[in-house]
Amino acid sequence: MKSTTGDFNWDNAMNVVLVGSRLFDSFEYHLWDSFKTLGHDVTVLDIPDVLPVSARLHYWLSRFNEPYDRLVNARLASKIAALRPDLVVIVYRHLHPILVEHIKQYLPGVPVVQLNPDALSNLEKQQIIAADFDYYFSKEPYIVDFLRTKLGANAHYLPEGFNPRIHQKPIIDKAAAEAQTNIDVLVYGNLYAYRARMADRLLRAGIRVAVFGAEGPYLRRAVQSAYRGQYLVGAEKNRLLYGARIVFNNLHYAEVTSVNQKYFEINGIGGFQLCDYKPTIVDYTGVPADAVTFRTIDEAIDKIRYYLTHANERHELANRQYTHFQQYHTLDHRVGQLIHTLGMHSLVSSTGIKLTV
């Protein structure tokens, strides 16, 4: 079978198993969609496929019950082996290392890959380090470096990206979309204390902020007043990110040099984004990095005030980013780069992003 998508020409379809969440708009969902779009057969397996408990309940049980944790992962390995995959990609970072051990016993020669989309602080009990993966992929160059140099692991840099079939620019002029939405600054995501505290600083500076996402603890009164009580997904996320005059993406403090998936989604949708400066942004951006990043909260406030009064400039920057990210930063490109690193296919690519650190 041969399929062609974008810059990638595939000679052979593979049977791929992804281990992670099937929730819509999750990272795993978009990986599944990209593998499928590129012509591969792909199955997503999650904990409820081997035990009648929710993934959340399993997470807490596994933290305190070692025999239970080993049993579930042994069952999951058997389920994976029964599918006879050519490639196993594990996104979850909290699974017992016995999972990888059993997969290798059942499927000798089949690559078992860890693809970690999380910041440094989210390594749980370091299960992914204890497990003997054939390949480690991380968006964080710092993690890649210490896995290589300290552990001798086969680690590779792979940024996140966006799904062009889900994260889409609405068919409306941006100025008209902004008028309809009437949001000056939009903040969204998990409202952990750090993100909420920065939103509070914007509000105290007199900036109109609309806050969306999963409500966290310790929200200050001003942030509670700005909170819209909605987790953004699908078409509504596209509409609001594109329609907001500015999307404020303050990255988690544990993002050492990398960015989050939202960074790619916002630009891929055509929104105008301001985010923390990180060194990797120089490699990603299609406009000068200092035009769309900040290093301090005071600089962020100054830039927000500037761009709110310079609509043409922010529209032009957003459009340039949109064009650039469509060309270079889709998850289709990332999946192609991953499989190219594994050496499992014939691939022609013009992605233009450097994958070494």
ChimeraX attribute file (.defattr): number of C-alpha atoms within 10 A of each C-alpha:
attribute: neighborCount
match mode: 1-to-1
recipient: residues
	/A:1	9
	/A:2	10
	/A:3	14
	/A:4	12
	/A:5	12
	/A:6	13
	/A:7	16
	/A:8	19
	/A:9	18
	/A:10	20
	/A:11	14
	/A:12	13
	/A:13	18
	/A:14	19
	/A:15	16
	/A:16	22
	/A:17	23
	/A:18	26
	/A:19	21
	/A:20	21
	/A:21	19
	/A:22	17
	/A:23	10
	/A:24	12
	/A:25	16
	/A:26	13
	/A:27	21
	/A:28	23
	/A:29	17
	/A:30	22
	/A:31	24
	/A:32	22
	/A:33	18
	/A:34	24
	/A:35	22
	/A:36	17
	/A:37	15
	/A:38	21
	/A:39	20
	/A:40	19
	/A:41	16
	/A:42	21
	/A:43	18
	/A:44	19
	/A:45	18
	/A:46	16
	/A:47	22
	/A:48	14
	/A:49	14
	/A:50	16
	/A:51	14
	/A:52	9
	/A:53	12
	/A:54	12
	/A:55	16
	/A:56	9
	/A:57	10
	/A:58	17
	/A:59	15
	/A:60	10
	/A:61	13
	/A:62	19
	/A:63	15
	/A:64	10
	/A:65	10
	/A:66	11
	/A:67	9
	/A:68	14
	/A:69	20
	/A:70	17
	/A:71	16
	/A:72	20
	/A:73	22
	/A:74	21
	/A:75	17
	/A:76	23
	/A:77	22
	/A:78	15
	/A:79	15
	/A:80	24
	/A:81	18
	/A:82	11
	/A:83	12
	/A:84	15
	/A:85	19
	/A:86	17
	/A:87	21
	/A:88	24
	/A:89	21
	/A:90	24
	/A:91	22
	/A:92	20
	/A:93	21
	/A:94	16
	/A:95	26
	/A:96	23
	/A:97	21
	/A:98	20
	/A:99	23
	/A:100	25
	/A:101	16
	/A:102	19
	/A:103	22
	/A:104	19
	/A:105	11
	/A:106	16
	/A:107	19
	/A:108	10
	/A:109	11
	/A:110	15
	/A:111	19
	/A:112	23
	/A:113	22
	/A:114	25
	/A:115	23
	/A:116	23
	/A:117	22
	/A:118	21
	/A:119	21
	/A:120	16
	/A:121	11
	/A:122	13
	/A:123	15
	/A:124	12
	/A:125	13
	/A:126	14
	/A:127	16
	/A:128	23
	/A:129	16
	/A:130	12
	/A:131	16
	/A:132	19
	/A:133	21
	/A:134	17
	/A:135	18
	/A:136	25
	/A:137	21
	/A:138	21
	/A:139	25
	/A:140	26
	/A:141	23
	/A:142	17
	/A:143	20
	/A:144	21
	/A:145	17
	/A:146	13
	/A:147	17
	/A:148	15
	/A:149	11
	/A:150	8
	/A:151	11
	/A:152	10
	/A:153	18
	/A:154	14
	/A:155	24
	/A:156	24
	/A:157	21
	/A:158	24
	/A:159	24
	/A:160	26
	/A:161	28
	/A:162	29
	/A:163	23
	/A:164	19
	/A:165	11
	/A:166	19
	/A:167	24
	/A:168	21
	/A:169	22
	/A:170	18
	/A:171	8
	/A:172	12
	/A:173	12
	/A:174	22
	/A:175	15
	/A:176	11
	/A:177	19
	/A:178	20
	/A:179	12
	/A:180	13
	/A:181	15
	/A:182	14
	/A:183	18
	/A:184	20
	/A:185	24
	/A:186	22
	/A:187	24
	/A:188	25
	/A:189	17
	/A:190	14
	/A:191	22
	/A:192	15
	/A:193	14
	/A:194	13
	/A:195	20
	/A:196	25
	/A:197	16
	/A:198	16
	/A:199	29
	/A:200	20
	/A:201	16
	/A:202	22
	/A:203	18
	/A:204	12
	/A:205	12
	/A:206	10
	/A:207	17
	/A:208	13
	/A:209	24
	/A:210	21
	/A:211	24
	/A:212	20
	/A:213	17
	/A:214	15
	/A:215	19
	/A:216	12
	/A:217	9
	/A:218	13
	/A:219	19
	/A:220	13
	/A:221	10
	/A:222	16
	/A:223	23
	/A:224	15
	/A:225	12
	/A:226	18
	/A:227	20
	/A:228	14
	/A:229	12
	/A:230	14
	/A:231	15
	/A:232	18
	/A:233	15
	/A:234	12
	/A:235	14
	/A:236	12
	/A:237	21
	/A:238	22
	/A:239	24
	/A:240	22
	/A:241	33
	/A:242	30
	/A:243	29
	/A:244	27
	/A:245	28
	/A:246	24
	/A:247	27
	/A:248	28
	/A:249	21
	/A:250	25
	/A:251	20
	/A:252	17
	/A:253	12
	/A:254	12
	/A:255	18
	/A:256	18
	/A:257	16
	/A:258	23
	/A:259	28
	/A:260	20
	/A:261	16
	/A:262	17
	/A:263	22
	/A:264	26
	/A:265	26
	/A:266	28
	/A:267	32
	/A:268	30
	/A:269	29
	/A:270	27
	/A:271	28
	/A:272	27
	/A:273	26
	/A:274	24
	/A:275	19
	/A:276	22
	/A:277	20
	/A:278	17
	/A:279	14
	/A:280	17
	/A:281	20
	/A:282	13
	/A:283	11
	/A:284	20
	/A:285	19
	/A:286	19
	/A:287	15
	/A:288	11
	/A:289	19
	/A:290	13
	/A:291	11
	/A:292	20
	/A:293	21
	/A:294	20
	/A:295	12
	/A:296	11
	/A:297	15
	/A:298	13
	/A:299	12
	/A:300	20
	/A:301	17
	/A:302	13
	/A:303	16
	/A:304	21
	/A:305	14
	/A:306	13
	/A:307	18
	/A:308	16
	/A:309	10
	/A:310	11
	/A:311	13
	/A:312	12
	/A:313	13
	/A:314	21
	/A:315	19
	/A:316	13
	/A:317	20
	/A:318	26
	/A:319	20
	/A:320	16
	/A:321	25
	/A:322	24
	/A:323	15
	/A:324	17
	/A:325	24
	/A:326	19
	/A:327	16
	/A:328	20
	/A:329	26
	/A:330	22
	/A:331	23
	/A:332	26
	/A:333	25
	/A:334	21
	/A:335	19
	/A:336	23
	/A:337	19
	/A:338	20
	/A:339	14
	/A:340	15
	/A:341	13
	/A:342	14
	/A:343	10
	/A:344	14
	/A:345	16
	/A:346	13
	/A:347	16
	/A:348	13
	/A:349	14
	/A:350	12
	/A:351	17
	/A:352	10
	/A:353	15
	/A:354	10
	/A:355	13
	/A:356	10
	/A:357	10
